[in-house]
């Protein structure tokens, strides 16, 4: 009995119940633990009830229990100072510090009546606590109508401490369905005892699982769209399918309708389909291009029918065979820059599609969008796939200005992994490809490509490896007029040398941190004879130009090995943790062909430059500091061609300061900064700023704040994007126990 008794109340205490429940549980645990020998026990068979109390009195009709009374019946439990059971009516009456647990909900109150057979009853001056919120609903009378349904009058709803809530919604006639919804009439929301708004009807979720209903709206104000109000409706079709329907009103644009359909039949079979369409009130003319246009293109958008259709599917077909589908079709080149916020805007859509399918979509200002259907199969040592790729050039489609892109309809590719040849130290690999290249108003082409080769790694000694290899490439291409074949040989030799030393710091008897310092040198010599494609029929990626060069790379790394101490025993074994603290790489190449050319071939104003720019990459990671910098230095011009530096400082309080500087010679020079600082215990400010030094102009700036209350959060942001001439202000309020309001 003692084991069961303690277990059940431990379960109650872990549900983060209201203060009265926690106090009662602690009190009972202490009293039972030290006074169990004086506790009386009674068990009734029909209905089956177990009871503990200080004193228990039994007669023909009633059972009276006083003093820390605890009752169990199936998944229900009741605690009170006084409990009376009517054996004939199968009813329980409890009063004085009542605490009850009915399946998924907890209650506290002054007085309780419960029918043991029908599981219906009432609690007076009670509080309903629902853990997944957490959500507290307080009322003068809580009526239990069924297993999961309740009625509460004169109600107060909050996600805060019920004794002194920061925010609260009061109302009348609340009907609650556990793991469903609650409806409230004549709702008044107050914040810090100040009335905020009134609604005649309010509905909010009281659930653990998905359920059909209205989601909370999204509200925004911007210079390009005016006031925006978006109302989503969520429809649960089945346990593995759902749909969200969006209606968005924009003061300056009109009404947009959208739909998002998702299915998830397994971890390898899932899909996401989104479609939005509207009739835009605004079109671009020469007179209003500064107000409604953008700078990333030189074409006026004159269409009013605007839409965006995007699909990503991952589909398991059979053992080791799967298919992927990506579709990204947009009405015009400005759509994604205009409609980039909200539940179905560009930013949220890109995030959703990548999270669900691990495949990205193009940037918002990219006017060529990729679409593809891919079917692939994996073997033990090889793989094959067939794919159709269609590149939608929006400007070419709408304005007929550029030559349409080449479409690959289809590509079929079969390749092998590098593997040993009959267990000899010789490794073989091959790659084959067929593609049909289609281009509107141009000659279509067939391509066949084969690449095979072998390599022979030679381990001279543990610190030095030499690996010569040879590859043969062959191709055949045919269009409507002519055909052409070509082959090419590639000779390569790789030299790799690595030295390392392990350093240990700390006591010899404790698990100290260790550092592995590694210096690695790699070089590769590549020679490709001159096999130029005179007819220019092959894709650029199939064959390389004549090459005779040496590439080199030197890397210097520090890797830390540490251990997580066990919270109860510092000497207990734990898994090691490896962190790469520093990585420095310096690389370059020397072109022998350029070095052998005569100066006259370069003209009077140019000179031979056989040395490529030296590339330097440095990554330095500490617990509260990260540095990432890279650049290219020209040996011949003795100057930086480009470099990029980004570093971030942060602390355990989530405060951070970051700077990012980018420079490209005669093209770009910009600075991006961000700061997140805690002004007070629960109040943070956030700011970002981007500046273009090349044009001495501001790119964008954002200023926001985040306040975290005990049971709510307020997030406000002001954004000003110079390149889109758009200013926005948004506020998001998160109320614990309800959801987010935007």
C-alpha positions as CSV (number, residue, x, y, z in Angstrom):
1,X,0.0,0.0,0.0
2,X,2.7,2.4,0.9
3,X,4.5,2.0,-2.5
4,X,1.3,2.7,-4.5
5,X,0.3,5.6,-2.3
6,X,3.6,7.5,-2.8
7,X,3.8,6.7,-6.5
8,X,0.4,8.2,-7.3
9,X,1.1,11.4,-5.5
10,X,4.5,11.8,-7.1
11,X,2.6,11.7,-10.4
12,X,0.3,14.5,-9.3
13,X,3.1,16.7,-8.1
14,X,5.0,16.4,-11.4
15,X,2.1,18.0,-13.3
16,X,3.1,21.5,-12.2
17,X,-0.3,21.9,-10.5
18,X,-1.6,25.0,-8.8
19,X,-0.2,26.1,-5.5
20,X,-3.0,24.7,-3.4
21,X,-2.4,21.2,-5.0
22,X,1.3,21.3,-4.4
23,X,0.9,22.4,-0.8
24,X,-1.6,19.7,-0.2
25,X,0.6,17.0,-1.8
26,X,3.7,18.0,0.2
27,X,1.6,18.0,3.4
28,X,0.2,14.6,2.7
29,X,3.6,13.1,1.7
30,X,5.1,14.3,4.9
31,X,2.2,13.2,7.1
32,X,1.9,9.8,5.5
33,X,5.6,9.1,5.5
34,X,6.0,9.7,9.3
35,X,2.5,8.7,10.5
36,X,1.6,5.8,8.2
37,X,1.4,3.4,11.2
38,X,-1.5,5.4,12.7
39,X,-3.4,5.7,9.4
40,X,-6.6,3.7,9.0
41,X,-7.4,1.8,5.7
42,X,-10.7,0.8,4.2
43,X,-11.5,-1.0,0.9
44,X,-14.9,-1.2,-0.8
45,X,-15.5,-3.7,-3.5
46,X,-18.5,-2.2,-5.5
47,X,-17.5,0.2,-6.8
48,X,-13.9,-0.6,-6.0
49,X,-12.5,2.1,-3.7
50,X,-9.5,2.3,-1.5
51,X,-9.4,4.8,1.4
52,X,-6.9,6.1,3.9
53,X,-7.7,8.5,6.8
54,X,-6.9,9.3,10.4
55,X,-10.3,8.0,11.4
56,X,-12.8,6.0,9.5
57,X,-16.4,5.4,10.7
58,X,-18.6,2.8,8.9
59,X,-22.4,2.1,9.2
60,X,-24.9,0.4,6.9
61,X,-25.3,3.4,4.5
62,X,-22.5,5.9,5.1
63,X,-18.7,5.8,5.4
64,X,-17.3,8.8,7.2
65,X,-13.6,9.6,7.1
66,X,-11.8,12.5,8.8
67,X,-8.3,13.8,8.8
68,X,-6.1,13.7,5.7
69,X,-8.5,11.5,3.8
70,X,-7.3,10.0,0.5
71,X,-9.5,8.0,-1.9
72,X,-8.5,6.0,-5.1
73,X,-10.9,4.7,-7.7
74,X,-9.3,3.6,-11.0
75,X,-7.6,6.7,-12.5
76,X,-9.4,9.1,-10.1
77,X,-8.2,10.3,-6.7
78,X,-9.6,12.7,-4.1
79,X,-8.1,14.2,-1.1
80,X,-9.9,16.3,1.6
81,X,-10.0,16.7,5.4
82,X,-13.6,15.3,5.5
83,X,-15.2,12.8,3.1
84,X,-18.6,11.0,3.3
85,X,-19.5,8.1,1.0
86,X,-23.1,7.0,0.5
87,X,-22.9,3.3,-0.3
88,X,-26.4,3.0,-1.6
89,X,-26.3,6.0,-3.9
90,X,-22.6,5.5,-4.8
91,X,-21.9,9.1,-4.1
92,X,-19.0,11.0,-2.5
93,X,-19.1,14.3,-0.7
94,X,-15.8,15.9,0.2
95,X,-15.2,19.3,1.9
96,X,-12.4,21.3,3.5
97,X,-9.3,21.6,1.3
98,X,-10.5,19.4,-1.6
99,X,-8.0,18.2,-4.2
100,X,-9.1,15.9,-7.0
101,X,-7.5,14.3,-10.1
102,X,-9.8,13.1,-12.9
103,X,-7.8,11.5,-15.8
104,X,-6.3,14.5,-17.6
105,X,-7.4,17.4,-15.3
106,X,-6.7,18.5,-11.7
107,X,-9.1,20.3,-9.4
108,X,-9.1,22.1,-6.1
109,X,-12.0,23.6,-4.2
110,X,-14.0,24.0,-1.0
111,X,-16.7,21.4,-1.6
112,X,-17.1,18.4,-4.0
113,X,-19.9,16.1,-4.9
114,X,-19.3,13.1,-7.2
115,X,-21.3,10.1,-8.5
116,X,-18.9,7.1,-8.6
117,X,-20.9,5.2,-11.3
118,X,-21.5,8.1,-13.8
119,X,-18.4,10.1,-12.9
120,X,-20.5,13.3,-12.8
121,X,-20.5,15.9,-10.1
122,X,-19.7,19.4,-8.9
123,X,-17.0,21.4,-7.3
124,X,-17.7,24.7,-5.5
125,X,-15.3,27.6,-5.4
126,X,-13.0,25.4,-7.6
127,X,-10.0,25.7,-9.8
128,X,-9.5,23.4,-12.9
129,X,-5.9,22.9,-13.8
130,X,-4.9,21.5,-17.3
131,X,-1.2,20.6,-17.4
132,X,-0.2,20.9,-21.1
133,X,-1.0,24.6,-21.1
134,X,-0.5,25.2,-18.2
135,X,-4.0,26.6,-17.9
136,X,-6.1,27.5,-14.9
137,X,-9.8,28.0,-15.0
138,X,-11.5,29.2,-11.8
139,X,-15.2,29.3,-11.2
140,X,-17.9,29.5,-8.5
141,X,-19.2,26.1,-9.7
142,X,-17.5,23.5,-11.8
143,X,-19.9,20.9,-13.1
144,X,-18.5,17.6,-14.4
145,X,-21.0,16.5,-17.1
146,X,-19.1,13.5,-18.5
147,X,-15.8,11.8,-18.7
148,X,-14.1,14.8,-20.5
149,X,-16.6,17.6,-20.4
150,X,-17.2,20.4,-17.9
151,X,-19.4,23.5,-17.4
152,X,-18.1,26.4,-15.3
153,X,-20.0,29.6,-14.4
154,X,-18.6,33.0,-13.5
155,X,-15.2,32.0,-14.7
156,X,-11.7,33.4,-14.7
157,X,-9.1,31.9,-17.2
158,X,-5.3,32.5,-17.0
159,X,-2.0,30.8,-17.6
160,X,-0.4,32.6,-14.6
161,X,-0.4,31.9,-10.9
162,X,-4.1,31.9,-10.1
163,X,-3.6,33.7,-6.9
164,X,-2.1,36.9,-8.5
165,X,-2.3,36.6,-12.3
166,X,-0.7,39.2,-14.6
167,X,-3.4,38.6,-17.3
168,X,-6.8,37.0,-17.0
169,X,-9.9,36.5,-19.1
170,X,-13.2,36.6,-17.2
171,X,-16.6,35.6,-18.5
172,X,-19.7,33.4,-18.1
173,X,-20.9,30.0,-19.2
174,X,-17.7,28.2,-20.1
175,X,-18.0,24.8,-21.7
176,X,-14.7,22.8,-21.6
177,X,-13.8,19.6,-23.5
178,X,-10.5,18.2,-22.3
179,X,-8.2,17.6,-25.3
180,X,-10.5,19.8,-27.3
181,X,-11.7,23.4,-27.0
182,X,-13.3,25.7,-24.4
183,X,-16.0,28.3,-25.3
184,X,-16.6,31.4,-23.2
185,X,-19.3,34.0,-23.4
186,X,-18.9,37.8,-22.6
187,X,-15.2,37.6,-22.2
188,X,-13.2,40.5,-20.8
189,X,-9.4,40.4,-20.9
190,X,-7.5,42.3,-18.2
191,X,-3.8,42.9,-17.9
192,X,-2.5,44.0,-14.5
193,X,-6.1,44.6,-13.6
194,X,-6.6,47.0,-16.5
195,X,-9.3,46.0,-19.0
196,X,-7.8,45.5,-22.5
197,X,-10.7,44.3,-24.7
198,X,-14.2,42.7,-24.7
199,X,-15.5,40.0,-26.9
200,X,-19.0,38.5,-26.8
201,X,-17.7,35.0,-27.6
202,X,-14.2,33.5,-27.3
203,X,-12.8,30.0,-28.0
204,X,-9.5,28.7,-26.9
205,X,-7.7,25.3,-27.1
206,X,-7.6,22.8,-24.1
207,X,-5.9,20.0,-25.9
208,X,-2.8,17.8,-26.4
209,X,-3.5,16.8,-30.0
210,X,-4.3,18.5,-33.2
211,X,-7.9,19.6,-33.7
212,X,-9.8,21.5,-36.4
213,X,-10.5,25.1,-35.7
214,X,-9.5,28.8,-36.2
215,X,-5.9,29.7,-35.5
216,X,-5.1,33.0,-34.0
217,X,-4.8,35.8,-36.6
218,X,-1.7,37.6,-37.8
219,X,-1.7,41.4,-37.9
220,X,0.8,43.8,-39.5
221,X,1.1,47.4,-40.6
222,X,3.5,48.3,-43.5
223,X,3.9,51.1,-46.0
224,X,3.4,48.8,-49.0
225,X,0.4,46.8,-47.8
226,X,-1.2,49.1,-45.2
227,X,-3.0,47.2,-42.4
228,X,-2.9,43.5,-42.9
229,X,-5.2,41.0,-41.2
230,X,-4.7,37.2,-41.8
231,X,-7.1,34.6,-40.4
232,X,-6.1,30.9,-40.8
233,X,-8.5,28.0,-40.5
234,X,-6.9,24.6,-39.5
235,X,-8.6,21.4,-40.7
236,X,-7.5,18.0,-39.4
237,X,-8.4,15.6,-42.3
238,X,-6.9,12.5,-40.6
239,X,-4.1,11.6,-38.2
240,X,-1.5,12.0,-41.1
241,X,-3.1,14.8,-43.2
242,X,-4.1,18.4,-42.4
243,X,-4.9,21.5,-44.3
244,X,-4.7,25.2,-43.4
245,X,-6.8,27.8,-45.3
246,X,-5.7,31.4,-45.2
247,X,-7.7,34.5,-45.9
248,X,-5.6,37.7,-45.9
249,X,-7.0,41.2,-46.1
250,X,-4.5,44.0,-47.1
251,X,-5.7,47.6,-46.9
252,X,-3.7,48.7,-50.0
253,X,-3.7,45.5,-52.0
254,X,-6.9,43.6,-51.6
255,X,-7.7,40.0,-50.4
256,X,-5.4,37.0,-50.8
257,X,-6.6,33.4,-50.4
258,X,-4.2,30.6,-49.7
259,X,-4.1,26.9,-48.8
260,X,-1.5,24.7,-47.2
261,X,-1.9,20.9,-47.4
262,X,0.4,18.5,-45.6
263,X,0.6,14.7,-45.3
264,X,3.0,12.5,-43.4
265,X,2.5,8.7,-43.9
266,X,6.0,7.8,-42.6
267,X,9.5,9.3,-42.0
268,X,10.3,8.9,-45.7
269,X,6.9,9.7,-47.2
270,X,5.7,13.2,-46.6
271,X,4.6,16.2,-48.7
272,X,3.8,19.9,-48.5
273,X,1.7,21.8,-51.0
274,X,1.1,25.6,-50.7
275,X,-0.8,27.9,-53.1
276,X,-1.8,31.6,-52.8
277,X,-3.6,33.7,-55.2
278,X,-5.0,37.3,-55.3
279,X,-6.1,40.2,-57.6
280,X,-3.7,43.0,-56.7
281,X,-5.1,46.6,-56.7
282,X,-1.6,48.0,-57.4
283,X,0.4,47.6,-60.6
284,X,3.6,49.4,-61.6
285,X,3.9,52.3,-64.0
286,X,6.7,54.8,-64.7
287,X,4.9,57.3,-62.4
288,X,4.6,55.0,-59.4
289,X,7.6,52.6,-59.8
290,X,9.3,54.2,-56.8
291,X,6.3,53.4,-54.6
292,X,5.4,49.9,-55.8
293,X,8.5,48.7,-57.7
294,X,11.9,47.3,-56.7
295,X,15.5,47.8,-57.7
296,X,16.5,44.1,-58.5
297,X,15.1,44.3,-62.1
298,X,14.3,46.9,-64.8
299,X,10.9,45.7,-65.7
300,X,7.5,47.1,-64.7
301,X,5.1,44.6,-63.2
302,X,1.8,45.2,-64.8
303,X,-0.1,42.0,-63.9
304,X,-2.8,42.2,-61.2
305,X,-3.3,38.4,-61.0
306,X,-0.6,37.2,-58.6
307,X,0.0,33.7,-57.3
308,X,2.7,31.4,-55.9
309,X,2.5,27.7,-56.2
310,X,5.1,25.5,-54.4
311,X,5.4,21.8,-53.7
312,X,7.9,19.6,-52.0
313,X,7.3,15.8,-51.8
314,X,9.4,13.0,-50.3
315,X,7.8,9.7,-51.4
316,X,9.0,6.2,-50.6
317,X,8.2,3.9,-53.5
318,X,9.7,0.6,-52.6
319,X,12.8,-1.0,-51.0
320,X,15.6,1.6,-51.5
321,X,13.6,3.4,-54.2
322,X,12.3,6.9,-53.5
323,X,11.1,10.0,-55.3
324,X,11.4,13.8,-54.7
325,X,9.3,16.5,-56.3
326,X,10.1,20.2,-56.1
327,X,7.9,22.9,-57.8
328,X,8.3,26.6,-57.4
329,X,6.1,28.7,-59.8
330,X,5.5,32.4,-59.3
331,X,3.4,34.9,-61.2
332,X,6.0,37.7,-61.3
333,X,9.5,38.7,-60.2
334,X,8.3,41.0,-57.4
335,X,5.9,38.6,-55.6
336,X,8.3,37.2,-53.0
337,X,9.7,40.6,-52.0
338,X,6.2,42.0,-51.5
339,X,4.5,39.1,-49.7
340,X,7.3,37.9,-47.4
341,X,5.7,37.9,-44.0
342,X,2.7,36.1,-42.4
343,X,1.9,32.5,-42.0
344,X,2.2,31.9,-45.8
345,X,4.8,34.5,-46.7
346,X,8.2,33.8,-48.3
347,X,10.1,33.7,-45.0
348,X,7.8,31.3,-43.3
349,X,7.3,29.1,-46.4
350,X,11.0,28.8,-46.9
351,X,11.5,27.8,-43.2
352,X,8.6,25.2,-43.3
353,X,9.7,23.6,-46.5
354,X,13.4,23.2,-45.4
355,X,12.4,21.9,-42.0
356,X,10.1,19.2,-43.4
357,X,12.1,18.2,-46.5
358,X,15.7,19.4,-46.0
359,X,15.7,21.1,-49.4
360,X,15.8,24.9,-49.9
361,X,14.2,27.2,-52.4
362,X,15.8,30.1,-54.2
363,X,16.2,33.5,-52.7
364,X,13.4,36.0,-53.0
365,X,15.1,38.1,-55.7
366,X,16.1,35.1,-57.9
367,X,14.1,35.3,-61.2
368,X,15.0,31.7,-62.3
369,X,13.2,29.1,-60.2
370,X,14.1,25.5,-60.3
371,X,11.6,22.6,-60.6
372,X,12.4,19.0,-60.6
373,X,11.1,15.4,-60.4
374,X,13.7,12.9,-59.1
375,X,13.5,9.1,-58.7
376,X,16.6,7.4,-57.2
377,X,17.7,4.0,-56.1
378,X,20.6,3.0,-53.8
379,X,22.6,-0.1,-54.2
380,X,25.4,-1.4,-51.9
381,X,28.2,0.1,-53.9
382,X,26.4,2.3,-56.5
383,X,23.4,4.5,-57.1
384,X,21.1,5.5,-60.0
385,X,18.7,8.3,-60.5
386,X,16.5,9.8,-63.2
387,X,15.5,13.4,-63.0
388,X,13.6,16.0,-65.0
389,X,14.7,19.6,-64.4
390,X,12.8,22.6,-65.5
391,X,14.1,26.1,-64.9
392,X,11.4,28.8,-65.0
393,X,12.9,32.1,-66.1
394,X,10.2,34.6,-65.0
395,X,11.5,37.5,-67.0
396,X,11.8,35.4,-70.2
397,X,8.3,34.0,-69.6
398,X,6.7,37.3,-69.0
399,X,8.7,39.8,-71.1
400,X,10.3,37.5,-73.8
401,X,13.6,39.4,-73.3
402,X,16.2,36.7,-72.6
403,X,16.9,33.4,-74.3
404,X,14.9,30.7,-72.4
405,X,17.1,28.5,-70.2
406,X,18.1,24.9,-71.2
407,X,15.9,22.3,-69.6
408,X,17.1,18.8,-68.7
409,X,14.3,16.4,-69.7
410,X,15.5,14.0,-68.5
411,X,18.9,13.3,-66.8
412,X,19.7,9.6,-66.1
413,X,22.8,9.0,-64.1
414,X,24.4,5.8,-62.8
415,X,27.6,6.0,-60.6
416,X,29.6,3.8,-58.3
417,X,31.3,4.4,-55.0
418,X,35.1,4.1,-54.9
419,X,35.9,0.5,-54.2
420,X,38.8,-2.0,-54.2
421,X,39.5,-4.1,-57.2
422,X,39.6,-7.8,-56.1
423,X,41.0,-6.8,-52.7
424,X,44.0,-5.3,-54.4
425,X,45.3,-1.8,-53.3
426,X,43.8,-0.4,-56.5
427,X,40.5,1.5,-56.3
428,X,38.0,1.9,-59.2
429,X,35.1,4.2,-59.8
430,X,32.9,5.2,-62.7
431,X,30.1,7.6,-63.6
432,X,27.7,7.5,-66.6
433,X,25.1,10.0,-67.7
434,X,22.5,10.6,-70.3
435,X,20.6,13.8,-70.8
436,X,18.2,15.4,-73.2
437,X,18.6,19.1,-73.4
438,X,15.6,21.1,-74.5
439,X,15.6,24.8,-75.2
440,X,12.7,26.8,-76.6
441,X,13.4,28.2,-80.1
442,X,16.7,26.3,-80.3
443,X,18.1,23.0,-81.4
444,X,17.6,20.2,-78.9
445,X,20.5,18.0,-77.9
446,X,21.2,14.4,-76.7
447,X,24.2,13.9,-74.4
448,X,25.9,10.6,-73.4
449,X,28.8,10.8,-70.9
450,X,31.1,8.3,-69.3
451,X,33.8,8.8,-66.7
452,X,35.9,5.9,-65.3
453,X,39.2,5.7,-63.6
454,X,41.4,4.1,-61.0
455,X,43.8,5.2,-58.2
456,X,46.7,3.6,-56.3
457,X,47.2,4.9,-52.8
458,X,50.8,4.4,-51.6
459,X,51.5,4.7,-47.9
460,X,55.2,5.6,-47.8
461,X,55.2,5.9,-44.0
462,X,52.5,6.8,-41.4
463,X,52.8,10.5,-42.0
464,X,52.9,10.5,-45.8
465,X,50.6,9.2,-48.5
466,X,51.0,9.5,-52.3
467,X,48.0,8.6,-54.5
468,X,48.3,8.7,-58.3
469,X,45.2,8.3,-60.4
470,X,44.0,8.4,-64.0
471,X,40.5,9.1,-65.4
472,X,39.2,8.7,-68.9
473,X,36.1,10.7,-70.0
474,X,34.2,10.2,-73.1
475,X,31.1,11.8,-74.5
476,X,28.8,11.8,-77.5
477,X,26.4,14.7,-78.3
478,X,23.8,15.1,-81.1
479,X,21.4,17.8,-82.1
480,X,19.0,18.3,-85.0
481,X,21.9,19.3,-87.3
482,X,25.1,17.6,-86.3
483,X,26.7,15.1,-83.9
484,X,30.1,15.2,-82.1
485,X,32.1,12.9,-79.9
486,X,35.0,13.7,-77.6
487,X,37.2,12.1,-75.0
488,X,39.6,13.3,-72.4
489,X,42.3,11.9,-70.1
490,X,43.0,13.3,-66.6
491,X,46.2,12.6,-64.7
492,X,46.3,13.5,-61.0
493,X,48.7,12.9,-58.1
494,X,47.7,13.6,-54.5
495,X,50.3,14.0,-51.7
496,X,49.1,14.1,-48.1
497,X,51.2,14.5,-45.0
498,X,49.9,14.9,-41.4
499,X,51.5,15.5,-38.1
500,X,49.8,15.8,-34.7
501,X,50.5,16.0,-31.0
502,X,48.1,15.7,-28.0
503,X,48.4,18.0,-25.1
504,X,46.8,17.4,-21.7
505,X,45.9,20.0,-19.1
506,X,44.8,19.4,-15.5
507,X,45.3,16.8,-12.8
508,X,46.5,13.4,-13.8
509,X,43.9,11.8,-11.5
510,X,40.9,13.7,-12.9
511,X,39.3,13.7,-16.3
512,X,41.2,16.7,-17.8
513,X,40.7,18.3,-21.1
514,X,42.9,17.2,-23.9
515,X,43.8,19.1,-27.1
516,X,44.9,17.5,-30.4
517,X,47.0,19.8,-32.5
518,X,47.1,18.7,-36.2
519,X,49.1,20.2,-39.1
520,X,48.1,18.8,-42.4
521,X,49.6,19.4,-45.9
522,X,47.9,18.4,-49.1
523,X,49.0,19.0,-52.7
524,X,47.6,17.9,-56.0
525,X,49.1,17.9,-59.5
526,X,46.6,17.8,-62.4
527,X,47.4,17.4,-66.0
528,X,44.7,17.4,-68.7
529,X,45.7,17.4,-72.4
530,X,44.1,19.8,-74.8
531,X,40.8,18.3,-75.9
532,X,38.7,21.4,-76.7
533,X,35.1,21.1,-77.7
534,X,35.2,23.1,-80.9
535,X,31.5,22.8,-81.6
536,X,30.6,23.8,-78.0
537,X,28.0,21.0,-77.8
538,X,28.8,19.6,-74.4
539,X,27.8,21.0,-71.1
540,X,30.5,23.0,-69.3
541,X,30.5,20.5,-66.4
542,X,31.3,17.5,-68.6
543,X,34.8,18.2,-69.8
544,X,37.6,20.4,-68.4
545,X,39.8,22.7,-70.4
546,X,43.5,22.0,-70.9
547,X,45.1,22.0,-67.5
548,X,48.6,21.8,-66.0
549,X,48.6,23.1,-62.4
550,X,49.5,22.4,-58.9
551,X,47.2,23.0,-56.0
552,X,48.2,23.1,-52.3
553,X,46.6,23.4,-48.9
554,X,48.0,23.7,-45.4
555,X,45.6,23.3,-42.4
556,X,46.2,23.8,-38.7
557,X,43.6,22.6,-36.3
558,X,43.0,22.3,-32.5
559,X,40.4,19.8,-31.3
560,X,39.3,19.7,-27.7
561,X,38.3,16.6,-25.9
562,X,36.3,17.1,-22.7
563,X,33.8,15.3,-20.5
564,X,30.4,16.1,-19.1
565,X,30.4,15.6,-15.3
566,X,27.6,13.5,-13.9
567,X,25.4,15.8,-11.8
568,X,25.5,13.4,-8.8
569,X,28.9,11.8,-9.2
570,X,31.8,13.8,-10.8
571,X,33.9,10.6,-11.0
572,X,31.2,8.6,-12.9
573,X,32.1,7.7,-16.5
574,X,30.6,9.8,-19.2
575,X,30.9,10.1,-23.0
576,X,33.7,12.3,-24.3
577,X,32.7,15.5,-26.1
578,X,34.8,16.7,-29.0
579,X,34.9,20.4,-30.1
580,X,36.9,21.9,-32.9
581,X,38.3,25.1,-31.4
582,X,40.5,26.4,-34.2
583,X,40.8,25.6,-37.9
584,X,43.2,27.7,-40.1
585,X,43.5,26.8,-43.8
586,X,45.8,28.4,-46.4
587,X,45.5,27.3,-50.0
588,X,46.4,28.3,-53.5
589,X,47.5,27.0,-56.9
590,X,50.2,27.5,-59.5
591,X,49.3,27.4,-63.2
592,X,52.2,25.9,-65.2
593,X,50.5,26.8,-68.5
594,X,50.3,30.5,-67.7
595,X,53.9,30.5,-66.5
596,X,55.1,29.1,-69.9
597,X,53.1,31.6,-72.0
598,X,55.0,34.5,-73.6
599,X,54.3,38.0,-72.3
600,X,53.2,39.1,-75.8
601,X,50.1,36.9,-75.5
602,X,48.9,38.9,-72.6
603,X,49.1,42.3,-74.3
604,X,50.8,45.5,-73.2
605,X,48.5,46.1,-70.3
606,X,48.4,42.6,-68.8
607,X,51.0,40.4,-67.2
608,X,51.3,36.7,-66.5
609,X,49.8,35.6,-63.2
610,X,50.5,32.0,-62.8
611,X,49.9,32.2,-59.0
612,X,46.3,32.2,-58.0
613,X,45.1,34.4,-55.1
614,X,46.0,32.9,-51.8
615,X,42.8,31.9,-49.9
616,X,42.9,32.1,-46.1
617,X,40.1,30.6,-43.9
618,X,40.1,30.9,-40.1
619,X,37.4,29.6,-37.8
620,X,37.8,30.0,-34.0
621,X,35.1,28.7,-31.6
622,X,35.1,29.3,-27.9
623,X,32.2,28.9,-25.4
624,X,31.3,32.6,-25.5
625,X,33.1,33.7,-28.7
626,X,33.0,32.8,-32.4
627,X,35.2,34.1,-35.2
628,X,34.8,33.3,-38.9
629,X,37.0,35.0,-41.4
630,X,38.2,34.3,-44.9
631,X,39.9,36.3,-47.7
632,X,41.8,36.2,-50.9
633,X,45.2,37.9,-51.3
634,X,46.7,38.6,-54.7
635,X,50.4,37.9,-54.9
636,X,50.8,39.8,-58.2
637,X,48.9,42.9,-57.2
638,X,50.0,42.8,-53.5
639,X,46.5,43.5,-52.2
640,X,43.3,41.9,-50.9
641,X,40.8,41.0,-53.6
642,X,38.1,40.2,-51.1
643,X,37.7,39.3,-47.4
644,X,34.9,38.6,-45.0
645,X,35.0,38.7,-41.2
646,X,32.2,37.8,-38.7
647,X,32.5,37.5,-35.0
648,X,29.9,37.1,-32.2
649,X,30.3,37.5,-28.4
650,X,27.6,36.1,-26.2
651,X,27.1,35.1,-22.5
652,X,25.0,32.7,-20.5
653,X,22.2,35.3,-20.3
654,X,21.6,35.1,-24.1
655,X,23.2,38.6,-24.5
656,X,25.2,38.9,-27.8
657,X,27.1,41.3,-29.9
658,X,27.9,40.6,-33.5
659,X,29.7,42.3,-36.4
660,X,30.1,41.2,-40.0
661,X,32.3,43.0,-42.5
662,X,32.4,42.1,-46.3
663,X,34.7,43.6,-48.9
664,X,35.1,42.8,-52.6
665,X,37.5,44.9,-54.5
666,X,35.7,47.6,-56.6
667,X,32.4,45.9,-56.1
668,X,31.1,45.7,-52.5
669,X,31.9,46.9,-49.0
670,X,29.3,46.5,-46.3
671,X,28.9,46.2,-42.5
672,X,26.2,44.3,-40.6
673,X,25.8,44.6,-36.9
674,X,23.5,43.1,-34.3
675,X,23.1,43.5,-30.6
676,X,20.9,41.8,-28.0
677,X,21.2,43.2,-24.5
678,X,19.4,42.6,-21.2
679,X,18.5,46.0,-19.7
680,X,16.5,44.5,-16.9
681,X,16.0,41.0,-15.5
682,X,13.2,40.2,-18.0
683,X,13.6,43.0,-20.6
684,X,15.9,42.6,-23.7
685,X,16.5,44.9,-26.6
686,X,17.5,43.8,-30.1
687,X,18.9,45.9,-32.9
688,X,20.4,45.2,-36.3
689,X,22.0,47.6,-38.8
690,X,23.4,47.1,-42.3
691,X,25.4,49.8,-44.2
692,X,26.7,49.9,-47.7
693,X,30.1,51.7,-47.8
694,X,30.4,51.5,-51.6
695,X,27.3,53.7,-52.0
696,X,27.4,55.3,-48.6
697,X,23.8,54.3,-47.9
698,X,21.9,52.3,-45.3
699,X,20.6,48.9,-46.4
700,X,18.3,48.1,-43.5
701,X,17.8,48.5,-39.8
702,X,15.6,46.8,-37.2
703,X,14.9,47.7,-33.6
704,X,13.0,45.5,-31.3
705,X,12.4,44.5,-27.7
706,X,11.4,41.3,-25.8
707,X,9.8,41.3,-22.4
708,X,9.3,38.0,-20.6
709,X,6.7,38.1,-17.8
710,X,6.0,35.2,-15.5
711,X,3.3,33.8,-17.8
712,X,3.4,36.0,-20.9
713,X,5.8,37.4,-23.4
714,X,5.7,40.7,-25.5
715,X,7.8,41.0,-28.6
716,X,7.9,44.2,-30.7
717,X,9.9,45.0,-33.9
718,X,10.2,47.9,-36.2
719,X,11.9,47.2,-39.6
720,X,13.0,49.6,-42.3
721,X,14.3,48.1,-45.6
722,X,15.9,50.7,-47.9
723,X,16.1,48.4,-50.9
724,X,12.3,47.7,-50.8
725,X,11.2,51.1,-49.5
726,X,9.1,49.3,-46.9
727,X,8.7,50.1,-43.2
728,X,6.9,47.7,-40.9
729,X,5.9,47.5,-37.3
730,X,4.7,44.3,-35.6
731,X,3.9,43.2,-32.0
732,X,3.5,39.6,-30.8
733,X,2.0,38.7,-27.5
734,X,2.4,35.2,-26.2
735,X,0.0,34.2,-23.4
736,X,1.0,31.0,-21.5
737,X,-1.8,28.4,-21.6
738,X,-3.5,29.9,-24.7
739,X,-1.1,30.4,-27.6
740,X,0.6,33.3,-29.5
741,X,-1.3,36.4,-30.6
742,X,0.4,38.3,-33.5
